[in-house]
Every structure is written in structure tokens, then in C-alpha cells.
Amino acid sequence: MDSRQDTNITVELALLVALATLWGGSYTFIKLGVATIPPITLIAARTAIAGLLVLAAMQARGIKMPTDAATWQRFAFQAVLNSVIPWTLIAWGERHVDAALATILNSAAPIFTFVFTAIVTRHEATTPRKLVGVVAGMAGICLIVGVDAFHDVGRGIVAEAAIVAATICYACAAIFSRGFKGLDPMAPAAGSLLAGTAALIPASLVVEQPWTLSPSLSSVLALLALAVFSTAAAFAIYFRLIQTLGSVGTTAQAYLRVPIGVAISVAFLGETLSQTVWIGLACVVIGVAAMTIPAWGPASVKTS
């Protein structure tokens, strides 16, 4: 492996950690946002603001959006899988469960991606190493927050099921995103966000009448952080990693997202960590390595 490939691997690793941090913080932002902003309105505003930001960044770089109908149909389908359905389900779910629990449930995306890839698309190798990564990562997830975190499963079962459904959507979106390989990474990010906005704004107007709301300052600030950092910036990184690490490698950031997301919820929401957090973190590191190192080999990391 030459120095150029070493540099590329380092860049992809840094971007994976950055993506995990941006999305790890999103659960706390959502929890703060839905305190006074209903779910559909929150997500409609999130997609609108983020979509416009990504589009502005593209224009600044001289990148043009595709205009053909077929590509925009794919953007719309991607929006349904990656934002409209899962974000709304998570926002609704976080009205009833803690941000830490939402982080855990949503972190199963690599599991579903691994299964769907192995059974349906078969575009990535199903190796024992990745299977070990799945098992180790999920074991770490359970240890990080602890078994006690699931004490209220019965009371919040519908909300938890909604978050799991969102997780399945994410897994499907990660696989479908490979169809955008010929586009600049920012194009599907902007396209899917704008397509999602077109669906969510009418739904918000009809269902939640946002003009009647009186959101708190903390909810508004959380919404802005969610849109700018956890959406606009994160989407640009996400679509790049899909092209370099592949769908399974990219969704492995969910294991990193768990300790990061829980740590943020501890700092801002007062939630507590399990005493077994260090063992859990060790399992998570093993899981991330097993799931992603094969994807960073010379054959899969671009050098141009």
C-alpha cells in the first residue's frame, strides 16, 4: 500500500468518525426539538434548511444538479427511505423514549444492511469477519447503556417499534445509495433532501398547522443544529462514504454513534451511562474494525 492509499484510508476513517459524531448528536437535538415542535414540522424544517444549504454549497463549487426525471425519481425514493419515513418515526418515537434508547435501537442499521446485502443484493462479500463485527458491535451496544436501559420497553413498545422500522429504512437506503455512484456526492444529498421537503411541508401544514405553534428557544436552536450539522454536513459525508467504504462499511458508523450519542445525551439531557461502558466500548471498537477494515483495502478506497 503506497502513501497515497494510506492518506485516503486516514481521510475515510476521519470522515466516518465525523459522521458518527454528527449523527450521534442528532438524537439529543431531536429530543430537544420535539419538546415544543411536533415531529412532522420538525423534520420538514430540518430537510428544507439542510437541502437549501447543500444546494448553496453545490452552487458555490460550480456543481449542477441533474435535471433528468429518472434521477429525480431516484432522489425521491431515496428521500422516502433515508429521511421522510425514518426521521419522522424517530422524532415521534423520541417523544416517548429517551435519546439514549433511540440511539441504541437505531444503531442496528448495520445488522439489517448486512442481512439485506447477504440475502438480496450480494454486492459485498459476506465474510465471517463482518459477522463477528455484527455480533461484537451489538454486544457492545447492550453493554454501553446496560440492560436496565430496556426496563421501559413495555411502556414505550410502539415508539421503540417505530424507531426499529426507521432503522430498517436506513439499511435499505444505504444499499440503494450505491445507485448514485456516477454523481458528485452532494447531488444525491441535495436531491433527496429537497424531494423530502416537497413531501413533508404539505404534510406538516395539513396535520400539525405549524403557524399555531409557539416553540421554545431551545427547540429552535436544536432544530438549527440538527439541520446544519447533523443533516447538511452529515449528508455530504454520508454519500461520499457510500462510494468509498460501501453500504456495510458506512453503516458501521452506527457502532461509533452509540457511545458518542449516549455521551452527548449525558452531557445535555442528564441521562446516565452503564458501569460497564468501558467493556462495551471495547466491543464496539472490535465491531467497527471487523466491519470496516476490509472495506478500506486498496481495491475499495478510491485514489483519484
N, C-alpha and C positions, 0 to 999 in steps of 0.2 A: 504494500500500500504506500503510495507516494505522499508527499507533504500536502499536495492539493486535496487529496481524498481525506487525509487527516483533518484538514481545516473544514471541509464540508461536513464531516461527521460531527465535529465540535459545534458547528453552527446549528445543525439539525437538533442536537441534544439541547443546546441553549434555547432554541425555539420551542422544543417540547416542554421544557420546564416553564418557560414564559406562558405558554398556552395553558398549562395546568394551573398556574397561579391566577391568570385572568379568569378562567372558568371556575376555579376553586372559590374565588371571591364572589362569584355571581350569586351563589346561594344566600349569602348574607345580604347582598344588595336586594335580591328578590324578597327576602323576609322583611326587610325594612320597607320596601316599596309597597307590598300588598297590605301593609298595616292600614293605609288610608287610600290606596289606589286599587280598584278591582282588577282581577287578573287579565282580562282581555285588553282593557285600556292600557295597563302597564306594558304588556307585550307589544301592542300596536305602536305605542310611543317608542318603545325600545327599537323595534325594527325600522321605524320611519327615520329616527335620528341617526341610527347606525348606517342605514342604507344611504342616506344623503352624504354622510361623512366619507364612506368608502367611495362613492361616486365622485365626490370632490377630489379625493386623493388620486383617483384614476385620471381625472382630467388634468390635474397638476403634473402628472407623469406622462401625459400625452397618450394614454391608453384609451381606446374607443370601445364602447360596449358593442357586442354583436347585435345585429338587427333582424336576423332571420327568425321566423316563427318557431322553427323546430328547437332552436337553442333556448328561446324564452319559455317554451313548454317544459323543457328540462329544468330551467330555473324554477318554474312554478312547482314542479313536482318535488324538487329539492327543498323548496321553502316549506312545503307541507310536512316533509319528513324531518327537517332539521330545525325548524323554528315555529311555524304556526301551531302544529299539534303539540310537540313536546314542551315548548316554552309555556304555552297556556296551561297544560296539565301540571307542570311543575309549579307555576305561580299559584294555581288553585290549590295544589297539594300543600304548599308551604303556608297556607292559611290555617292548616290543621296539624302540621307536624313541624318539628324543629329543623333548622337549616342543616344541622349535622346529620340527622337521619336522612334527609333528602339527598345529601351528598353521598352517603353510603349506598342508598338504593340506586341512585343514578350512575354509580361507578361500575355497575355491571355491564356497561356497554361493550367492553372488550369480550366478555363472555358470549354475548349474543352475536357479535361480529365474528368471533372465532367459529361459532357453530354454523352461522349462515354461510360463511366463506367455505368451510369444510364440506357442507352438505349441498349447497346450492350453486354458488359461482365457481368455487375451486380455482380461483385465480391466484391464490397464495398457498404456499406449502403448509400442510397440516403436520407439524413436527411434534415429537414428544417434548421438545424444549418449550414450545409455546403452550402445550398442555400443562406442563409444570408451572409455567408462568401464570396461567389462569388460576390454578389451584393455590399457589403461593400468594398471589395477589388478593384473592378473595379471603384467604385465611387472615392475611394482614388487615384487611378491611374490618373484619369482625373483631380483631384484637384491638385495633386503634380506638374504637369507641366503646367496645365491650358489649357483652351480652345484655347488660342492663339497659342499653340504649333501645332495645326492642321491647321493653316492658309495656309500651302502649300500643303495640301492633293491633290489638283488638279494637281499641277505641278509634284508631285512625286508619283502619284497613282500606277503606275506599280511597283515601288520599294517597296511601302508600301504593296501592294498585295503579293509581293514575301515574305516579312517578315511575313505576316499573314499565308501564306502557310507553312513557316518554323515552325511557332507556332503549326499548326495542326500536323505536323510531330512529334514535341516534345511530344505532348499529346499522340499520338499513341505509341511512343517509351516508354513512362512511363508505359503504360499498358502492352506492350509486354515484358518489362524488368522483369516482375514477373516470366516469364518462366525460369529465371536463378537462381531460389531460391536455388537449390542444390549446386551451385558453390560458391567458395570464391568470394567476391565482386570484387576483382581485375581481375579475369579471364575474365568476360564479358567486363570489361573496356579495357583491353589489346586486347582481341579478336576483339572487334568492331572497335577499332582504327586501328589495323593492317589490318583488312579487308577493312576499309575505305581508308587506304593508297594505297592498291592494286588497288583500282578503281580510285582514284584521281590523282596519279602520271602519269599514261598514258594519262589521260585527260588533265592534265597540259602541258605535253610535246607536245601534238598534237595541242591544242587550243592556248596556250599562249607562247610557246617557251621560257621558263624561262632563258635559257642561254643568251638571248639577253637583259635581264633586268639590270638596274642599281639602285637598291633600296637604299633609304636613310638610314642613321644610325638609325633614329628614327623609321622607319618602321621595320628594322631588330630587334631592341630591343623590339618593340611591339610584333612582331611575337614570339620571345623567351618567353616573359612574357605570351603571350596567350597560348603557347604550354605547358610550365612548370606548371604554376599556374592555369590558367583558364581551362586547359584541363586535364593534367595528374593527378594533385592533386584533381581537382573537380570531375573527373570521378570516382575515388576511393571512394569518399564520396557519390556521387550520387547513385551508385549501392548498397552501404550499406543501405542508407536511403530508397530505394525502398523496401528492405527486412524488414525494421523495421517500417516505417511510412506508407507504401503503396503508390500507384501511386498518388492519390489525395493529400495526405499529403505532399509528396515530391515536387510535382509541385507547392504547395502553397508557396515555397520559391520565386516564381516569384514576389509575392507582396513585399517581403523584397528587392528583387533585384531592384525594381523600384527606391526607394529613394537612395539606395546605388549606383546604376548605374548612376543616374542623378547627384548625388553629385560628383562622380568621373569625369563625363564629365564637370561639372562646374569647377573643380579644374584644369583639364588638357587641356580642349578644349575651355574654356571660355563661355560655354553655361549657360543660366540663369534659375533660378527656379521661379515658380509662387509665388505670395504673399500668396496664400492660402495653402502653403506647409504644415504648421502645422496641419491644418484641414485634409488635405489629408493623412498625416502620421497617424493621429488618426484612420481614416477609415481603413488604411492598417493594423494597429495593430489589430483592431477588426476583419478584414477579416482573418488574419493569425490565430488568436486564434480560430475563429469559424471553420476554415477549418482543423486545425491540432490538436487541443487538444483532440478530440475524438480518433484520431489515436495513441495517446501516452498512452492510457489506459493500464492496466495490461495485457489485452488479446493480445495486438498487439506489445508491446515492448519486445523484447527478453531479457531474463535474463541469458542466457548461451551462 
